[in-house]
Amino acid sequence: MGKKVIVLEDDPSIREVIQLILEDENYEVEGFSDIQSFMAAYPTRNADLFLLDVMLPDGNGFDVCGKLKNGSQQNNVPVLMMSAHAKPSDMMENCSADGFIAKPFDIQDLLINVQEQMKGVNLRKQNFQ
């Protein structure tokens, strides 16, 4: 299986579409619908990318991004934020995410963003070895 993407998206239809799109490109995908289940599981997962929705039923994806980027053992893993309501400028003010995808998203735009971040992961991993 390919690189691993962990998706935090509360809408089951969107989460399923993202999973199908990424699995078709040979990514391993694990999805979560709420922050509580995500936060309980992510420390034991080796992710190559986090894809986080902003508006979630039990909190804010920006807060999750901040936790991942500050003090997490996976703080070097890229984070892409997704939202239908937030703007890229909101992302810059609220967390240190590596990119932003507006909803509704274009499939090619999603894939390009994921692929670009994965290339960055490869470069970072090579620098740490």
C-alpha positions in Angstrom: 0.0 0.0 0.0 1.1 3.6 -0.6 1.6 6.6 1.6 -0.9 7.1 4.4 -3.5 9.9 4.5 -5.6 10.5 7.6 -8.8 12.4 7.0 -10.8 14.2 9.6 -14.2 15.0 8.0 -17.6 14.8 9.6 -19.7 14.5 6.5 -19.7 10.8 5.6 -20.3 11.4 1.9 -17.4 13.7 1.5 -15.2 11.4 3.6 -16.1 8.5 1.4 -15.5 10.4 -1.8 -12.0 11.6 -0.6 -11.2 8.0 0.5 -12.2 6.6 -2.9 -10.3 9.2 -4.8 -7.1 8.8 -2.8 -7.3 5.0 -2.7 -7.7 5.0 -6.5 -4.3 6.8 -6.5 -2.8 4.1 -4.3 -2.8 6.0 -1.0 -3.8 4.3 2.2 -6.6 6.3 3.8 -8.1 6.3 7.3 -11.0 8.5 8.1 -12.5 9.9 11.2 -15.7 11.8 11.7 -14.9 13.7 14.9 -12.0 15.2 16.8 -12.4 12.9 19.8 -11.9 9.7 17.8 -9.2 11.3 15.7 -7.2 12.5 18.8 -7.5 9.1 20.4 -6.1 7.3 17.4 -3.6 9.6 15.6 -0.7 9.1 18.0 -0.6 5.4 17.1 -0.8 6.0 13.4 2.1 6.8 11.1 0.6 9.3 8.7 2.3 10.9 5.7 -0.4 13.6 5.5 -3.3 14.9 7.6 -6.4 16.3 5.7 -8.6 18.2 8.2 -12.0 19.8 7.8 -12.4 23.1 9.7 -16.0 22.9 11.0 -16.5 19.7 13.0 -19.3 18.6 15.4 -17.1 18.6 18.4 -14.7 21.4 17.7 -12.5 23.2 15.2 -10.0 21.7 12.7 -7.7 24.7 13.2 -7.3 23.7 16.9 -6.4 20.1 15.8 -3.9 21.5 13.3 -2.3 23.6 16.0 -2.0 20.5 18.2 -0.5 18.5 15.4 2.0 21.2 14.5 3.0 22.1 18.0 4.3 19.4 20.3 3.1 16.4 18.4 5.5 13.6 17.6 4.2 14.0 14.0 4.7 17.7 13.8 6.7 17.4 10.6 3.8 15.7 8.8 2.0 18.0 6.4 -1.5 19.2 7.2 -4.0 20.3 4.6 -7.1 22.1 5.8 -10.5 21.9 4.0 -13.5 24.2 4.3 -16.5 25.5 2.6 -16.6 28.6 4.9 -13.1 29.4 5.9 -10.6 31.1 3.6 -6.8 30.5 3.2 -6.2 33.7 5.2 -8.1 32.2 8.1 -5.8 29.2 8.0 -2.7 31.4 8.1 -4.1 33.2 11.2 -5.2 30.1 13.1 -2.7 27.4 12.4 0.5 26.5 10.6 -1.2 24.3 8.0 0.8 23.4 4.8 -2.1 24.1 2.4 -5.8 24.8 2.0 -8.5 23.2 -0.1 -11.8 25.0 -0.6 -15.0 23.0 -0.7 -16.6 22.0 -2.9 -13.3 20.8 -4.2 -12.1 19.9 -7.6 -10.8 16.3 -7.7 -7.7 17.3 -9.6 -7.0 20.1 -7.2 -7.3 17.7 -4.3 -4.9 15.3 -5.9 -2.4 18.0 -6.9 -2.4 19.3 -3.3 -1.9 15.9 -1.8 0.8 15.0 -4.3 2.7 18.2 -3.7 2.6 17.7 0.1 3.8 14.1 -0.3 6.8 15.2 -2.3 7.6 17.6 0.6 7.3 14.6 3.0 9.8 12.7 0.9 12.3 15.6 1.0 11.9 16.1 4.7 12.4 12.3 5.4 15.5 12.3 3.3 16.9 15.3 5.2 16.4 13.5 8.6 18.1 10.3 7.5 
